Amino acid sequence: MAWVYLIIAGVLEIIWAFAMKMSDGFSKPIPSVVTIVTMIASFTLLSLSMKSLPLGTAYTIWTGIGAVGAFLVGIMVLGEQANAMRIAAAVLIVGGLVMMKLSSPA
């Protein structure tokens, strides 16, 4: 169950990062509330996953899902630049996440 919590926490991290961008510095109420609610939910699920997963594994996977997910949302939704170096960086992050998962005893 810890891995399910962790994956959902990572997806929620993507949502709160996007909502924070949309909040325009917390000046727009709906995206601001979405940011805070999904942030709390994400942290809660991360903490539940850490009951059985090692700190380094859980935190690295959580931030990696958020980083790569936010990168993809930025490109697909916000029209941010997708050049070779940015894509290579995202691929390296995903590779690190796979290695972290494979090396985890839990």
Secondary structure, DSSP 4 states (H G I P E B T S, - for coil): -HHHHHHHHHHHHHHHHHHHHHTTTTTSHHHHHHHHHHHHHHHHHHHHHTTTS-HHHHHHHHHHHHHHHHHHHHHHTT-----HHHHHHHHHHHHHHHHHHHH---
